[in-house]
């Protein structure tokens, strides 16, 4: 039985407590937060869980620590508990810089403890279904992936909308394509808080001419979580907010074919070609899905009990952080920025 403690009971922390409390081979023993009201609420719902406002009290009682605190504290807390011989799970993003992420990854390897990041959507059955469709070449060559993640709030005064929302879509994007972008262009605006970008667009290029675009915003009247994949054979839409089928597969596309003209050595203009549109059927794909956060919690515990590598490890998280750093530089310079290896 893996004894688990969690630090941070704000927006995401209670969801983590709920899932780890139901996870096999896991004993959710302790919850920590500086806010006494949050501690009282957790105690009311989970009377068996000990509560504290002192992170130091966690050390002697747990085997693993879940960190759901503000981004600026991730590195110091994770480093402290890894040095104390604890397995660590960190909510996204893993750290505020690639340098911090590399240091934590090296430390976890040195002390032989698991270090995992909560890229929740990589444990979604729907996202894994999309990955299998791409692996089966059902969509053909991928031209473009368009991703939208917008809502009204939640605003943060410590970091911008890219650091807040992009880790979700970037982790999904890199997982689906199994490759990293070579460059990124980012534009954004700070409408509400000075110097805190709350509305942003990212454009990413890959070596094989595949591209991706992300629209991220805290200023939308409605919550939208969509992915559109355009391939040479078929197209796909994913709507995370849909109540029934979240995935639609479209047998649609367009191609250029030569006109029925006399034979020539080559065609010099597009007038000698015609557009051929394919208007096929739309297939709704139904996927029986468990709560991704529950799957993630089980995976973390299983990686400890079976001593297996976490699916969303620090090196995968590092790829996401590097793209965000490049996007931040692009925001500042108004230029296309290469994603560093």
C-alpha positions in Angstrom: 0.0 0.0 0.0 1.5 3.3 -1.1 0.9 6.1 1.4 0.2 9.4 -0.4 0.1 13.0 0.8 -1.0 16.0 -1.2 0.2 19.6 -1.0 -2.2 22.2 -2.3 -6.0 22.1 -2.1 -7.0 25.0 -4.4 -8.6 24.5 -7.8 -7.1 21.1 -8.8 -6.1 19.6 -5.4 -9.6 18.4 -4.3 -9.9 16.5 -7.6 -6.6 14.7 -6.9 -7.7 13.9 -3.3 -11.0 12.4 -4.6 -9.3 10.2 -7.1 -6.3 9.0 -5.0 -8.8 8.2 -2.2 -10.4 5.6 -4.6 -7.2 4.3 -6.1 -6.2 0.6 -5.6 -3.1 0.0 -3.5 -3.2 3.7 -2.4 -3.7 5.1 1.1 -4.5 8.8 0.9 -3.3 9.7 4.4 -2.6 13.4 4.5 -3.6 16.7 2.9 -1.7 20.0 3.3 -2.7 23.6 2.6 -2.1 27.0 4.1 -5.8 27.9 3.9 -7.7 26.6 7.0 -11.1 26.7 5.2 -9.8 24.4 2.5 -8.4 22.0 5.1 -11.8 21.9 6.9 -13.7 21.2 3.8 -11.4 18.2 2.9 -11.7 16.9 6.5 -15.5 17.0 6.3 -15.6 15.0 3.1 -12.7 12.6 4.0 -12.6 12.3 7.8 -9.9 9.7 7.7 -7.4 12.0 6.0 -5.1 13.9 8.3 -4.8 17.6 7.6 -2.0 20.1 8.2 -0.7 23.5 7.1 2.9 22.4 7.5 4.5 20.6 4.5 7.3 19.3 6.8 4.8 17.1 8.6 4.3 15.0 5.4 7.8 13.6 5.3 7.5 10.8 7.9 4.0 9.7 7.0 4.0 9.1 3.2 5.8 7.2 0.4 4.7 9.7 -2.3 3.8 13.3 -2.5 1.4 15.0 -4.9 2.2 18.7 -5.6 -0.7 20.9 -6.6 0.6 24.2 -5.6 1.4 27.4 -7.6 3.9 27.0 -10.4 6.6 29.0 -8.7 6.7 26.5 -5.9 6.9 23.3 -7.9 10.6 23.0 -8.3 11.6 23.7 -4.6 8.9 21.4 -3.2 9.7 18.5 -5.6 13.4 18.9 -5.0 12.9 18.8 -1.3 10.8 15.6 -1.3 12.9 13.8 -3.8 15.9 14.4 -1.6 13.9 13.0 1.3 13.3 9.8 -0.7 9.7 10.4 -1.8 8.1 9.6 -5.1 6.7 12.8 -6.6 3.8 13.7 -8.9 3.5 17.3 -10.0 0.5 19.0 -11.6 1.1 20.6 -15.0 3.3 22.4 -15.9 6.1 20.5 -14.2 8.4 23.6 -13.6 8.8 27.2 -14.6 11.9 26.5 -16.7 13.6 23.8 -18.7 16.7 24.1 -16.4 14.6 23.3 -13.3 13.0 20.4 -15.1 16.3 18.9 -16.1 17.6 19.2 -12.5 14.6 17.5 -11.1 14.8 14.7 -13.7 18.5 14.1 -12.9 17.7 14.1 -9.2 14.9 11.6 -9.5 17.2 9.3 -11.4 20.0 9.7 -8.8 17.7 8.9 -5.8 15.8 6.2 -7.8 12.4 7.7 -7.2 9.5 8.2 -9.6 8.9 11.7 -10.9 5.7 12.2 -12.9 3.8 15.1 -14.2 0.0 15.2 -14.4 -0.6 15.6 -18.1 -4.2 14.4 -17.5 -5.4 14.2 -21.1 -2.8 11.6 -22.1 -4.8 9.2 -19.9 -8.0 10.0 -21.8 -9.5 7.1 -23.7 -10.7 9.5 -26.4 -7.2 11.0 -26.9 -5.7 7.5 -27.0 -8.3 6.6 -29.6 -7.2 9.5 -31.8 -3.6 8.4 -31.4 -4.5 4.9 -32.5 -6.3 6.3 -35.6 -3.2 8.4 -36.5 -0.9 5.4 -35.9 -3.2 3.3 -38.2 -2.8 6.0 -40.9 -6.6 6.4 -41.0 -6.2 10.1 -41.7 -3.1 9.9 -44.0 -0.4 12.5 -43.9 -1.3 15.1 -41.2 -1.4 18.6 -42.7 -2.5 20.6 -39.7 -3.8 20.3 -36.2 -5.9 23.2 -34.8 -6.5 23.3 -31.0 -8.8 25.6 -29.0 -8.9 25.9 -25.2 -10.8 28.9 -24.0 -13.0 29.8 -21.1 -14.0 32.8 -18.9 -11.1 32.7 -16.4 -9.6 31.4 -14.2 -7.2 34.4 -14.1 -3.8 34.1 -12.5 -1.6 37.0 -11.4 1.6 35.0 -11.3 1.7 33.6 -14.9 0.0 34.0 -18.2 -2.6 32.0 -20.2 0.2 30.1 -22.1 1.7 28.7 -19.0 -1.7 27.9 -17.7 -3.5 26.3 -20.6 -0.8 25.4 -23.2 0.6 22.4 -21.3 -2.6 20.5 -21.9 -2.7 21.0 -25.7 1.1 20.8 -26.2 1.3 17.5 -24.3 -1.6 16.1 -26.4 0.0 17.5 -29.6 3.4 16.0 -29.0 1.8 12.7 -27.9 -0.3 12.4 -31.0 2.4 13.3 -33.5 5.2 11.7 -31.5 7.6 14.5 -32.6 8.6 18.0 -31.5 8.1 21.3 -33.3 11.1 23.1 -34.7 9.8 26.6 -34.2 6.9 28.6 -32.7 5.3 32.0 -33.3 3.3 33.4 -30.5 1.1 36.6 -30.3 -0.9 37.6 -27.2 -2.7 40.4 -25.5 -3.0 41.6 -21.9 -6.5 42.9 -21.6 -7.2 42.6 -17.9 -4.0 42.5 -16.0 -1.0 44.5 -17.1 1.8 42.3 -18.4 -0.2 39.1 -17.9 -1.2 37.7 -21.3 -4.8 36.5 -21.1 -5.4 35.8 -24.8 -2.9 34.1 -27.1 -2.4 32.3 -30.4 0.5 30.0 -31.1 1.6 28.6 -34.5 4.0 25.7 -34.5 6.0 24.2 -37.4 7.3 20.7 -37.7 10.1 19.4 -40.0 7.8 17.4 -42.3 5.6 20.5 -43.1 3.0 19.6 -40.5 1.8 22.6 -38.6 -0.3 23.2 -35.5 -2.2 26.2 -34.1 -3.3 26.8 -30.5 -5.9 29.4 -29.4 -5.7 30.0 -25.6 -7.8 32.4 -23.7 -9.3 33.3 -20.3 -11.7 35.7 -22.1 -14.4 33.6 -23.8 -18.1 33.6 -23.0 -18.2 29.8 -23.4 -15.9 26.9 -22.5 -14.4 25.3 -25.6 -12.0 22.4 -25.8 -11.6 21.3 -29.4 -9.1 19.6 -31.7 -9.3 19.5 -35.5 -7.0 17.2 -37.4 -6.7 17.7 -41.2 -5.2 14.8 -43.0 -4.7 13.8 -46.7 -7.2 11.0 -46.4 -9.7 12.1 -43.7 -10.4 14.8 -41.2 -11.2 14.5 -37.5 -12.9 16.7 -34.9 -12.7 16.2 -31.1 -14.9 18.1 -28.7 -14.1 17.5 -25.0 -17.2 19.3 -23.9 -19.6 17.1 -26.0 -22.0 15.1 -23.9 -22.1 12.1 -26.2 -19.6 11.2 -28.9 -16.5 13.4 -28.6 -14.8 12.2 -31.8 -16.1 12.7 -35.3 -14.3 11.3 -38.3 -15.0 12.9 -41.7 -14.4 11.2 -45.0 -13.7 14.6 -46.6 -10.8 16.2 -48.4 -9.6 18.0 -51.5 -7.1 17.1 -54.2 -5.7 18.6 -57.4 -6.1 16.4 -60.5 -5.0 17.2 -64.1 -7.7 18.4 -66.4 -8.5 16.2 -69.4 -6.1 18.1 -71.7 -3.8 17.0 -74.4 -0.6 15.4 -73.2 2.1 17.9 -72.3 5.6 17.4 -70.8 4.5 19.4 -67.8 1.6 21.6 -66.6 2.5 25.2 -66.2 -0.5 26.7 -64.5 -3.2 25.7 -62.1 -5.8 26.4 -64.8 -4.8 23.0 -66.2 -5.8 21.3 -62.9 -9.1 20.9 -61.2 -10.1 20.7 -57.6 -11.6 17.4 -56.6 -13.6 17.6 -53.4 -14.5 14.5 -51.4 -17.7 14.9 -49.5 -18.0 11.6 -47.6 -19.8 10.6 -44.5 -19.3 11.7 -40.9 -18.7 8.8 -38.5 -19.3 9.4 -34.8 -16.9 7.4 -32.7 -18.1 6.3 -29.3 -15.5 5.6 -26.7 -16.2 4.2 -23.3 -14.1 6.5 -21.2 -13.1 6.5 -17.5 -12.2 9.7 -15.8 -8.7 10.5 -17.1 -7.6 11.7 -13.7 -8.5 8.4 -12.1 -6.5 6.5 -14.8 -3.6 8.9 -14.1 -3.7 8.3 -10.4 -3.8 4.5 -10.9 -0.8 4.8 -13.2 1.2 6.7 -10.7 0.6 4.2 -8.0 1.3 1.3 -10.4 4.6 2.8 -11.5 5.7 2.8 -7.9 4.4 -0.7 -6.9 5.7 -2.3 -10.1 8.7 -0.1 -10.5 7.9 0.9 -14.1 8.6 4.2 -15.9 5.8 6.7 -15.7 4.0 7.4 -19.0 4.2 11.2 -18.4 7.8 11.5 -17.1 10.0 14.5 -16.6 11.6 14.2 -20.0 8.2 14.4 -21.7 7.3 17.3 -19.6 10.6 19.0 -20.5 9.5 19.0 -24.2 6.4 20.9 -23.3 8.3 23.4 -21.2 10.8 24.1 -24.0 8.0 24.9 -26.4 6.4 27.3 -23.8 9.8 29.0 -23.3 10.1 29.5 -27.1 6.6 30.9 -27.2 7.5 33.3 -24.3 10.5 34.5 -26.3 8.4 34.9 -29.4 5.9 37.0 -27.4 8.7 39.3 -26.3 10.6 39.6 -29.7 7.6 39.3 -32.1 9.6 36.8 -34.1 9.5 33.1 -35.0 11.7 31.3 -32.4 13.3 27.9 -32.7 12.6 25.3 -30.1 15.9 24.4 -28.6 17.0 20.7 -28.5 
